[in-house]
């Protein structure tokens, strides 16, 4: 189908769902995926521009570090540019494993999240490698290290 039609349907669906989410007091999250999974929006700036054009201010970005590692020239700069539209962050290293088991540098990412005053949740969406317990431990260790005051 033509891109304009797909974007029209996406806008309509997001507006409808955002209204329902607002009635429950929560934002609706939209996650840009990498080019291997979708051809709609792959980068945060494209998705943010689209969301800013919608009527509902209740739609935020779900920023997934795995997808961002593929698509963004700078994850930190993309987070800064999205600013108040960052609604949630999925932590996954460059290889979709727990943070620290790939090559993603968290220093600039955490600096950017602090600069935009992101106070939302951080979660992990990682492969259970080498097993789920090890991945969970690594994730919790990473969160403790990077969120300690």
ROSE-4610 file (N, C-alpha, C; in Angstrom, 1 decimal, always signed):
// ROSE-4610
residu = [X/X/X/X/X/X/X/X/X/X/X/X/X/X/X/X/X/X/X/X/X/X/X/X/X/X/X/X/X/X/X/X/X/X/X/X/X/X/X/X/X/X/X/X/X/X/X/X/X/X/X/X/X/X/X/X/X/X/X/X/X/X/X/X/X/X/X/X/X/X/X/X/X/X/X/X/X/X/X/X/X/X/X/X/X/X/X/X/X/X/X/X/X/X/X/X/X/X/X/X/X/X/X/X/X/X/X/X/X/X/X/X/X/X/X/X/X/X/X/X/X/X/X/X/X/X/X/X/X/X/X/X/X/X/X/X/X/X/X/X/X/X/X/X/X/X/X/X/X/X/X/X/X/X/X/X/X/X/X/X/X/X/X/X/X/X/X/X/X/X/X/X/X/X/X/X/X/X/X/X/X/X/X/X/X/X/X/X/X/X/X/X/X/X/X/X/X/X/X/X/X/X/X/X/X/X/X/X/X/X/X/X/X/X/X/X/X/X/X/X/X/X/X/X/X/X/X/X/X/X/X/X/X/X/X/X/X/X/X/X/X/X/X/X/X/X/X/X/X/X/X/X/X/X/X/X/X/X/X/X/X/X/X/X/X/X/X/X/X/X/X/X/X/X/X/X/X/X/X/X/X/X/X/X/X/X/X/X/X/X/X/X/X/X/X/X/X/X/X/X/X/X/X/X/X/X/X/X/X/X/X/X/X/X/X/X/X/X/X/X/X/X/X/X/X/X/X/X/X/X/X/X/X/X/X/X/X/X/X/X/X/X/X/X/X/X/X/X/X/X/X/X/X/X/X/X/X/X/X/X/X/X/X/X/X/X/X/X/X/X/X/X/X/X/X/X/X/X/X/X/X/X/X/X/X/X/X/X/X/X/X/X/X/X/X/X/X/X/X/X/X/X/X/X/X/X/X/X/X/X/X/X/X/X/X/X/X/X/X/X/X/X/X/X/X/X/X/X/X/X/X/X/X/X/X/X/X/X/X/X/X/X/X/X/X/X/X]
num = [1/1/1/2/2/2/3/3/3/4/4/4/5/5/5/6/6/6/7/7/7/8/8/8/9/9/9/10/10/10/11/11/11/12/12/12/13/13/13/14/14/14/15/15/15/16/16/16/17/17/17/18/18/18/19/19/19/20/20/20/21/21/21/22/22/22/23/23/23/24/24/24/25/25/25/26/26/26/27/27/27/28/28/28/29/29/29/30/30/30/31/31/31/32/32/32/33/33/33/34/34/34/35/35/35/36/36/36/37/37/37/38/38/38/39/39/39/40/40/40/41/41/41/42/42/42/43/43/43/44/44/44/45/45/45/46/46/46/47/47/47/48/48/48/49/49/49/50/50/50/51/51/51/52/52/52/53/53/53/54/54/54/55/55/55/56/56/56/57/57/57/58/58/58/59/59/59/60/60/60/61/61/61/62/62/62/63/63/63/64/64/64/65/65/65/66/66/66/67/67/67/68/68/68/69/69/69/70/70/70/71/71/71/72/72/72/73/73/73/74/74/74/75/75/75/76/76/76/77/77/77/78/78/78/79/79/79/80/80/80/81/81/81/82/82/82/83/83/83/84/84/84/85/85/85/86/86/86/87/87/87/88/88/88/89/89/89/90/90/90/91/91/91/92/92/92/93/93/93/94/94/94/95/95/95/96/96/96/97/97/97/98/98/98/99/99/99/100/100/100/101/101/101/102/102/102/103/103/103/104/104/104/105/105/105/106/106/106/107/107/107/108/108/108/109/109/109/110/110/110/111/111/111/112/112/112/113/113/113/114/114/114/115/115/115/116/116/116/117/117/117/118/118/118/119/119/119/120/120/120/121/121/121/122/122/122/123/123/123/124/124/124/125/125/125/126/126/126/127/127/127/128/128/128/129/129/129/130/130/130/131/131/131/132/132/132/133/133/133/134/134/134/135/135/135/136/136/136/137/137/137/138/138/138/139/139/139/140/140/140/141/141/141/142/142/142/143/143/143/144/144/144/145/145/145/146/146/146/147/147/147/148/148/148/149/149/149]
x = [+0.8/+0.0/+0.9/+0.4/+1.2/+1.5/+2.7/+3.2/+2.2/+1.6/+0.7/-0.5/-1.0/-2.2/-1.8/-0.6/-0.2/+0.0/+0.6/+0.7/-0.6/-1.5/-2.9/-3.6/-3.5/-4.0/-3.3/-2.0/-1.2/-1.7/-1.8/-2.2/-3.6/-4.5/-5.9/-5.8/-5.1/-5.0/-4.4/-3.3/-2.6/-3.5/-4.2/-5.1/-6.2/-6.8/-7.8/-7.3/-6.2/-5.6/-5.1/-4.6/-4.1/-5.2/-6.4/-7.6/-8.0/-7.9/-8.3/-7.2/-6.0/-4.9/-5.0/-5.4/-5.5/-6.6/-7.7/-8.8/-8.3/-7.3/-6.7/-5.5/-5.2/-4.1/-2.7/-2.6/-1.2/-1.0/+0.3/+0.6/+0.5/+0.4/+0.5/+1.9/+2.6/+3.9/+4.0/+4.8/+5.1/+6.6/+6.9/+8.3/+8.7/+9.7/+10.3/+11.2/+11.0/+11.8/+12.9/+13.8/+14.9/+14.4/+15.2/+14.8/+14.6/+15.1/+14.8/+13.5/+12.8/+11.5/+10.3/+10.6/+9.5/+10.1/+9.2/+9.7/+8.9/+8.2/+7.5/+8.4/+8.8/+9.7/+10.8/+12.1/+13.2/+14.0/+13.9/+14.7/+13.8/+14.3/+13.5/+13.1/+13.9/+13.6/+12.4/+12.4/+11.2/+9.9/+10.0/+8.8/+8.4/+9.3/+9.0/+8.2/+8.8/+8.1/+6.7/+6.5/+5.2/+4.3/+4.7/+3.9/+3.6/+4.5/+4.2/+3.1/+2.9/+1.8/+0.5/+0.4/-0.9/-1.6/-2.9/-3.6/-3.3/-3.0/-2.9/-1.5/-1.3/+0.0/+0.3/-0.6/-0.4/+0.3/+1.0/+1.7/+3.2/+3.9/+5.3/+6.1/+7.4/+8.3/+8.8/+8.8/+9.5/+10.8/+11.8/+13.2/+13.9/+14.1/+14.7/+16.2/+17.1/+18.5/+19.0/+18.5/+18.9/+18.6/+17.3/+16.9/+17.7/+17.9/+18.6/+20.0/+20.7/+22.0/+22.2/+21.2/+21.2/+20.9/+20.0/+19.5/+20.1/+20.5/+20.9/+22.4/+22.8/+24.3/+24.8/+23.9/+24.2/+23.0/+23.0/+21.8/+21.6/+22.7/+22.5/+21.9/+22.4/+21.8/+20.4/+20.0/+18.6/+17.7/+18.2/+17.4/+17.3/+18.3/+18.3/+17.3/+17.3/+16.4/+14.9/+14.7/+13.3/+12.8/+13.8/+13.5/+12.2/+11.2/+10.0/+9.2/+9.4/+8.7/+9.2/+10.3/+10.8/+9.9/+9.2/+8.2/+8.7/+9.6/+10.1/+11.3/+12.2/+13.5/+13.7/+13.9/+14.3/+15.8/+16.4/+17.8/+18.1/+19.0/+19.5/+20.8/+21.8/+23.1/+23.0/+24.1/+24.1/+23.8/+24.0/+23.7/+22.4/+21.6/+20.3/+20.5/+21.7/+21.9/+21.9/+22.0/+22.0/+23.1/+22.8/+23.8/+25.2/+26.2/+27.6/+28.1/+27.2/+27.7/+27.7/+27.7/+27.9/+28.8/+28.7/+29.6/+29.0/+27.7/+27.1/+27.7/+28.0/+28.6/+27.5/+27.2/+26.1/+26.4/+27.7/+28.0/+27.2/+27.4/+26.6/+25.1/+24.7/+23.2/+22.6/+23.3/+22.8/+22.9/+24.0/+24.2/+23.0/+22.6/+21.5/+20.2/+20.0/+18.7/+18.7/+19.8/+19.8/+19.6/+20.2/+20.1/+18.6/+17.9/+16.5/+15.6/+16.2/+15.4/+14.4/+14.8/+13.9/+13.8/+12.6/+12.3/+11.5/+11.3/+10.4/+11.1/+10.5/+11.0/+12.1/+13.0/+13.9/+13.6/+13.6/+13.4/+14.4/+14.4/+15.3/+14.5/+14.9/+14.3/+15.4/+15.9/+17.1/+16.9/+17.8/+17.7/+18.1/+17.5/+17.9/+19.2/+20.2/+21.5/+22.6/+23.4/+23.5/+22.3/+21.6/+20.3/+19.6/+18.3/+17.5/+18.0/+18.5/+18.9/+20.2/+21.1/+22.4/+22.0/+21.1/+20.7/+20.0/+19.2/+18.5/+19.5/+20.4/+21.4/+22.3/+22.7/+23.5/+22.7/+21.5/+20.6/+20.4/+20.1/+20.0/+21.3/+22.4/+23.7/+23.9/+23.6/+23.7/+22.8/+21.6/+20.7/+21.1/+21.6/+22.1/+23.3/+24.2/+25.4/+25.1/+24.2/+23.9/+22.9/+22.1/+21.1/+21.4/+22.5/+22.9/+23.2/+22.7/+22.9/+24.3]
y = [-1.2/+0.0/+1.2/+2.3/+3.6/+4.0/+4.6/+5.0/+5.9/+6.9/+7.9/+7.2/+6.1/+5.4/+4.7/+4.0/+3.4/+4.3/+5.5/+6.5/+7.1/+7.2/+7.7/+6.7/+5.4/+4.4/+4.3/+4.5/+4.5/+5.7/+6.9/+8.1/+7.9/+7.3/+7.1/+6.1/+5.0/+4.0/+4.6/+5.3/+5.9/+6.9/+7.8/+8.7/+8.0/+7.0/+6.3/+5.6/+5.0/+4.3/+5.3/+6.4/+7.4/+8.0/+8.2/+8.6/+7.6/+6.4/+5.3/+5.3/+5.3/+5.3/+6.5/+7.7/+8.9/+8.7/+8.1/+7.8/+7.0/+6.2/+5.3/+6.0/+7.2/+7.9/+7.5/+6.8/+6.4/+6.8/+7.0/+7.3/+6.1/+6.3/+5.3/+5.3/+4.2/+4.2/+3.7/+4.3/+3.9/+3.6/+2.4/+2.0/+1.9/+2.8/+2.7/+1.5/+0.7/-0.6/-0.4/-1.3/-1.2/-1.5/-1.2/-1.4/-2.8/-3.8/-5.2/-5.6/-4.8/-5.2/-4.3/-3.1/-2.2/-1.2/-0.6/+0.4/+1.7/+1.8/+3.0/+4.0/+3.8/+4.7/+3.9/+4.2/+3.5/+4.3/+5.6/+6.5/+7.3/+7.7/+8.4/+9.8/+10.5/+11.8/+11.7/+10.7/+10.6/+10.3/+9.4/+9.0/+10.2/+10.9/+12.1/+13.1/+13.4/+14.4/+14.0/+12.7/+12.2/+12.3/+12.0/+12.1/+13.5/+14.5/+15.9/+16.4/+15.8/+16.2/+15.6/+14.8/+14.2/+15.1/+14.9/+15.7/+15.4/+14.1/+13.7/+13.9/+14.6/+14.8/+13.6/+12.6/+11.5/+10.3/+10.5/+9.4/+9.7/+8.8/+8.9/+7.8/+8.0/+7.0/+6.0/+4.8/+3.7/+3.6/+4.0/+4.0/+2.7/+1.9/+0.6/+0.7/+0.5/+0.7/-0.3/-1.5/-2.4/-1.9/-1.4/-0.8/+0.4/+1.3/+2.5/+2.3/+1.2/+0.9/+0.6/+0.1/-0.2/+1.1/+1.9/+3.0/+4.4/+4.7/+6.0/+6.2/+7.4/+7.7/+7.9/+8.4/+8.6/+8.4/+7.3/+7.0/+8.2/+8.7/+9.8/+11.1/+11.4/+12.6/+12.3/+11.1/+10.8/+11.0/+10.5/+10.7/+12.2/+12.9/+14.4/+15.1/+14.7/+15.3/+15.0/+13.8/+13.3/+14.0/+14.2/+14.9/+14.5/+15.4/+15.0/+13.9/+13.6/+12.5/+11.1/+11.0/+9.7/+9.3/+8.2/+7.7/+6.4/+5.7/+4.4/+4.1/+3.3/+2.9/+1.4/+0.7/-0.7/-0.8/-1.4/-1.6/-3.0/-3.0/-4.2/-3.8/-4.7/-4.3/-4.5/-4.2/-4.3/-5.7/-6.7/-8.1/-8.6/-7.7/-8.1/-8.9/-8.9/-9.5/-8.5/-8.9/-8.0/-6.9/-5.7/-4.6/-5.1/-4.7/-5.1/-6.3/-7.0/-8.2/-7.9/-6.7/-6.3/-5.1/-4.2/-3.1/-1.7/-1.7/-0.4/+0.3/+1.6/+2.4/+3.2/+2.8/+3.4/+4.8/+5.2/+6.5/+7.6/+7.8/+8.9/+8.7/+7.5/+7.3/+7.7/+7.3/+7.7/+9.2/+9.8/+11.2/+11.9/+11.5/+12.1/+11.9/+10.7/+10.6/+11.5/+11.7/+12.7/+14.1/+14.4/+15.8/+16.1/+15.1/+15.4/+15.2/+14.9/+14.7/+13.6/+12.5/+11.3/+10.7/+10.6/+10.0/+8.7/+8.2/+7.1/+5.8/+4.7/+3.4/+3.0/+2.1/+1.5/+0.0/-0.7/-2.1/-2.8/-4.1/-4.8/-5.7/-5.7/-6.7/-7.4/-8.4/-9.1/-10.6/-11.2/-12.7/-13.3/-14.4/-15.1/-15.9/-15.2/-15.9/-15.5/-16.3/-17.8/-18.5/-17.9/-18.4/-17.2/-17.4/-16.3/-15.7/-16.6/-16.1/-15.2/-15.7/-14.9/-13.5/-13.6/-12.3/-11.4/-11.9/-11.0/-10.5/-11.3/-10.7/-9.6/-9.9/-8.9/-7.6/-7.7/-6.5/-5.8/-6.5/-5.8/-5.1/-5.8/-5.2/-3.9/-3.9/-2.8/-1.6/-1.9/-0.9/-0.3/-1.1/-0.6/+0.3/-0.1/+0.7/+2.0/+2.0/+3.3/+4.2/+3.6/+4.5/+4.9/+4.4/+4.8/+6.3/+6.9/+8.4/+8.7]
z = [+0.0/+0.0/+0.0/-0.4/-0.4/+1.0/+1.2/+2.5/+3.2/+2.4/+2.9/+3.6/+2.9/+3.4/+4.7/+4.8/+6.0/+7.1/+6.9/+7.9/+8.4/+7.5/+7.8/+8.8/+8.5/+9.3/+10.7/+10.7/+11.9/+12.8/+12.2/+12.9/+13.5/+12.8/+13.2/+14.4/+14.3/+15.4/+16.6/+16.4/+17.6/+18.3/+17.6/+18.2/+19.0/+18.4/+19.1/+20.4/+20.3/+21.4/+22.5/+22.0/+23.0/+23.8/+23.2/+23.9/+25.0/+24.7/+25.7/+26.8/+26.4/+27.4/+28.4/+27.8/+28.6/+29.7/+29.3/+30.2/+31.4/+31.2/+32.3/+32.9/+32.5/+33.1/+32.8/+31.6/+31.2/+29.7/+29.4/+28.0/+27.1/+25.8/+24.8/+24.3/+24.2/+23.7/+22.3/+21.5/+20.1/+20.0/+19.5/+19.4/+17.9/+17.5/+16.2/+16.2/+15.2/+15.0/+14.0/+13.9/+12.9/+11.5/+10.5/+9.1/+8.7/+9.5/+9.2/+9.7/+10.4/+11.0/+10.5/+10.0/+9.5/+8.5/+7.7/+6.8/+7.1/+8.3/+8.6/+9.3/+10.5/+11.2/+11.9/+11.6/+12.1/+13.1/+13.0/+13.8/+14.7/+15.9/+16.8/+16.3/+15.5/+15.0/+14.1/+13.2/+12.3/+13.0/+14.0/+14.8/+15.6/+16.2/+17.0/+16.2/+15.0/+14.1/+13.8/+13.5/+13.2/+14.4/+15.6/+16.8/+17.1/+16.9/+17.1/+16.2/+15.1/+14.2/+14.5/+15.5/+15.9/+16.9/+17.1/+18.1/+19.5/+19.8/+21.2/+21.7/+22.8/+23.5/+24.3/+24.3/+25.2/+24.6/+23.5/+22.8/+23.0/+23.5/+23.7/+23.0/+22.9/+22.3/+23.3/+22.8/+23.5/+22.8/+23.4/+22.8/+23.2/+22.2/+22.4/+22.0/+22.9/+22.6/+21.5/+21.4/+20.4/+19.0/+18.8/+17.5/+17.2/+18.3/+18.1/+17.7/+18.2/+17.9/+16.4/+15.8/+14.3/+13.5/+14.0/+13.2/+13.4/+14.7/+15.0/+14.9/+14.4/+14.4/+15.8/+16.7/+18.1/+18.9/+19.7/+20.6/+21.5/+22.1/+23.1/+22.4/+21.2/+20.5/+20.1/+19.8/+19.4/+20.7/+21.8/+23.1/+23.4/+23.3/+23.5/+22.6/+21.3/+20.4/+20.7/+21.1/+21.4/+22.7/+23.6/+24.9/+25.6/+25.7/+26.5/+25.9/+24.7/+24.0/+24.4/+25.1/+25.6/+26.7/+26.5/+27.5/+28.2/+27.6/+28.2/+27.4/+28.1/+27.5/+27.7/+26.6/+26.7/+26.6/+27.6/+27.6/+27.0/+26.0/+25.4/+24.8/+24.9/+24.3/+22.8/+22.1/+20.6/+20.1/+20.8/+20.4/+21.0/+21.5/+22.1/+23.4/+23.9/+25.2/+26.3/+27.6/+28.7/+28.5/+29.0/+28.9/+29.5/+28.8/+29.3/+28.5/+27.8/+27.1/+25.6/+25.2/+23.8/+23.8/+22.8/+22.7/+22.9/+23.4/+23.6/+24.8/+24.5/+25.6/+26.3/+27.6/+28.3/+28.8/+28.9/+29.5/+28.8/+27.5/+26.8/+26.9/+26.9/+26.9/+28.3/+29.4/+30.7/+30.9/+30.3/+30.4/+29.7/+28.5/+27.8/+28.5/+29.1/+29.9/+31.1/+31.7/+32.8/+32.3/+31.2/+30.6/+30.2/+29.7/+29.4/+30.6/+31.7/+33.0/+32.9/+32.2/+32.1/+33.5/+33.9/+35.2/+35.1/+33.9/+33.7/+34.0/+33.6/+33.9/+32.9/+33.3/+32.4/+32.5/+31.4/+31.4/+30.5/+30.6/+29.7/+28.8/+27.5/+26.5/+25.9/+26.5/+26.1/+25.9/+25.2/+25.0/+26.4/+26.7/+28.0/+27.9/+27.5/+27.3/+28.3/+28.8/+28.5/+29.1/+30.0/+30.6/+31.2/+31.5/+32.0/+33.3/+34.2/+35.5/+35.3/+34.5/+34.3/+33.6/+32.6/+31.9/+32.9/+33.8/+34.8/+35.8/+36.2/+37.2/+36.5/+35.3/+34.6/+34.4/+34.1/+33.9/+35.2/+36.3/+37.6/+38.0/+37.8/+38.1/+37.3/+36.1/+35.2/+35.7/+36.0/+36.4/+37.7/+38.7/+39.9/+39.7/+38.9/+38.7/+38.0/+37.1/+36.3/+36.9/+37.9/+38.5/+39.9/+40.4/+41.8/+41.9/+42.9/+43.1/+43.6]
